[in-house]
Amino acid sequence: MKKEEILEKTKYYSSWKSDYNYIMSIFSFDLETIAPKAASEEANKAFARIETDYFKVLKSDDYIDYVKEAYLRRDEFPLEYKRLFEMQHRDYERTKNISPELQYEMSLLFGTSYTKWLEAKEKGDYSIYQDTFSKVVDMTRKILSLRGKNKGTLYDICLDDYEPGNNEKILDKFFKEIKEGILPILKKVVLSKVERREDFLEYSVPIPLQEKISNFLLKFNEFDTNRGLLSTTEHPFTTFPSENDIRVTTHYHENMFTSNIYSVIHEGGHAIFGQNIPHKFFTIGLSDNITSAMHETISRFYENYIGRNPHYIKHIYNKVKEICNDIFSDVSFDDFYKGINIAKPTLIRTDSDELTYCIHILIRYELEKDLVNGKISTQGLNLEWNKKYKEYLGITPPSDKEGILQDVHWTGGSFGYFPSYAIGNAYGAMILNRMKEDFDFDKALEDGDLLKIKNWLKNNVFDIAPMNDPNDWILKITGREFTTKDYIDYLNEKYSKLYNF
Amino acid sequence: MKKEEILEKTKYYSSWKSDYNYIMSIFSFDLETIAPKAASEEANKAFARIETDYFKVLKSDDYIDYVKEAYLRRDEFPLEYKRLFEMQHRDYERTKNISPELQYEMSLLFGTSYTKWLEAKEKGDYSIYQDTFSKVVDMTRKILSLRGKNKGTLYDICLDDYEPGNNEKILDKFFKEIKEGILPILKKVVLSKVERREDFLEYSVPIPLQEKISNFLLKFNEFDTNRGLLSTTEHPFTTFPSENDIRVTTHYHENMFTSNIYSVIHEGGHAIFGQNIPHKFFTIGLSDNITSAMHETISRFYENYIGRNPHYIKHIYNKVKEICNDIFSDVSFDDFYKGINIAKPTLIRTDSDELTYCIHILIRYELEKDLVNGKISTQGLNLEWNKKYKEYLGITPPSDKEGILQDVHWTGGSFGYFPSYAIGNAYGAMILNRMKEDFDFDKALEDGDLLKIKNWLKNNVFDIAPMNDPNDWILKITGREFTTKDYIDYLNEKYSKLYNF
């Protein structure tokens, strides 16, 4: 193959991939936001069809010959190409033993699984979903076992797929540090005599007012509303159909207005990351070469290090008072700030505070590890879930809706994703400390200068993301090896101040 | 090819087509409702890609061999299959000289054209769009001239494509009757001394209230909200992505609440038709084998014969009073009914009354006929448009927004579609008279028994639609040949009562 031919094929396939990814993302977005449930079966069938047709092209001789040759000769090309060729080859290795028939079966199963999960969640009854969930776990194990020779466990493959270089040994150590760092702080918080107003967190805020708050926050945080949009869904997510079309979703609860606020800030963080990837990476097809932990670093950076900082909350407070004046007339800024930062064991991960958040992840990590490795089954897994919540947080879900059915991830076989949130928290604390060396972070928040923060992130964090695996990325940003120290120190400092210990 | 093989391929391709049509419809729906404009270029490119890939399958040897063989042997199969094989063969004949490259070029052009039209319409300036529009006309003429030997004009092909059997000669006669029937009535109306309240038609009605009215109307008319949804767009349309996912769109104007009402009733009519096609036609792939005129018959049946009937308007009136009580406190039912049925020359087709509606169509018919046949060019076509409005209706658009840029149809090369609305009006009057032989139509409307009407339409009109070309269809429904008489009689009777002549 001539070098020109490799370049030609790169151009062709990158353009082809972005076209199909655009279309599939929109279809999937539509399904998770507005599509009538009555059409789920037809929709799942259609989606499985296009996903499989896409997969068939990736299995074609033409594509595989190109991928192999480009990979072998990657050193002849500029760095971006080299990176692309490595990524393509990694993906090829991951799927080379999977047939289009199996891919179709899997797509169809994951589609059905989502529909079934929605139904079960609505009814708060895991037994409705368990049978389908078993099939999802079996399919995941089957796919993983087709990966060829593997030194570790099946779950090791999941972890490495999400964050190249990770495995159970590394993550066991990581979660041990997280657990030993957080639980003692939580204990002190729970024993603390400090009291906070919580009543206003349940004040009724009509959805049209909450929508205004959402729109304010997205703009305030420098989300480009011309190149994306906000919609609603059951389980908020962000999707990246195309360079100029990046979509945020949220979910409104009339009696829990902060749920929307922190969803929007979190998902907005993902979107801001996506909107600020340099154009050249879209052209070559590397724009989505960002791991989950890298993405969660940014979304949780916005949600917590920015979003729960007193200076930032001051802006939220002012805007909320402006939009819903009568509703919060008896709430002072001090009430507001401290109420939002209450730490205590709760049931729902996405609505939990900064301190307990990683305990929610720890529970999911322990369960999914055993599930993928075949040490436990889906039978009675809701009870296992509840047992762990009792053990770590001392509370029990009233139904499976607030228990095992709360998250969407496992329904699509995304085992190994959850740790990304915890790793992202730890990465974020390291990035925060590095950022503070360059400018006064609190002052920027006080000034409402989110552009300064975004620009710093763009130059130091976003721009280099597609070219680096997560460990190299954090090293290049901070000059340091990955550690949980910054994160635990941050939590200690924050909560000792808030709870006087 | 064995008979079983033909059946097998029929099953495969029907399923394949419905999957891809589902996906393409959703993408296109998204584009026309919520997609960020900044992504238009990427979106158009993606859409052209999938449309062309779809087209390539229809050009494959496997598909063409199957289509030809099935067509030759159509008499060996049950009637539904025979019909499908005929339709497939007709489509094959239409596209056999079009290459995938030309298809791609056309898709891309029509996508860009829509984007450009939106921009020009917003600015009310035809000159922004004219250059693109020229390309659309040229492309349309090129595609038509590739159709092989043709006895008539290029526009004859357009007409036959939309309504098999139609041609300029038939339509010239049809529009002559329409013109000679309607203009004298309009003259009497314009000269009439009868005065009507029009002020309340411009009362400001907040969009959330209008949304409530929309939802009421869709349900009241028996649209199944579990199997579809309502969204908003620039130019209202209905789309039929799948059997259980049929979507209506509308457009809200705060100072013209009836515009939404009649859009929703009209588009809801299309949707009710789509939702009531027998299941078997979806399975075999004949569900969308319904011509534009057949579809417009039903949408305009709901909009006018039902929607502008006094008994029906009584229900709208009561609901509008209930939802926006304070706003219409000074409006009596008599004001309301007569105000809605005011007939007078206006500029916007979709908001025009029953009487002048077909004059709007006549103008488009005369222009598009000459345009497609190459007798006039797009240069100065906005002025030609204005001239005809002056000639037939005595009024002139203040800008191209209310003139030539008001409609979306031509932007996607849909020349020959407009006559469908006028034909649909005439079909509808024949159907109305036939329906009245079976039950008391006014009584059903008075009782709000829209189910009775829907069921009659289902049994007599919808069920036989996919199996018949329009002329056979109307003959089977009414036992009579197509005529404009019922329609003109209806208008005469209605407006002589309203305007005392």
Interface residues (C-beta under 8 A of the other chain):
Chain A: S15 W16 S18 D19 Y20 Y22 I23 I26 F27 F29 D30 I34 A35 P36 K37 A38 A39 E42 A43 K45 A46 F47 R49 I50 P208 N226 R227 G228 L229 S231 P241 S242 E243 N244 D245
Chain B: S15 W16 S18 D19 Y20 Y22 I23 I26 F27 F29 D30 I34 A35 P36 K37 A38 A39 E42 A43 K45 A46 F47 R49 I50 P208 N226 R227 G228 L229 S231 P241 S242 E243 N244 D245
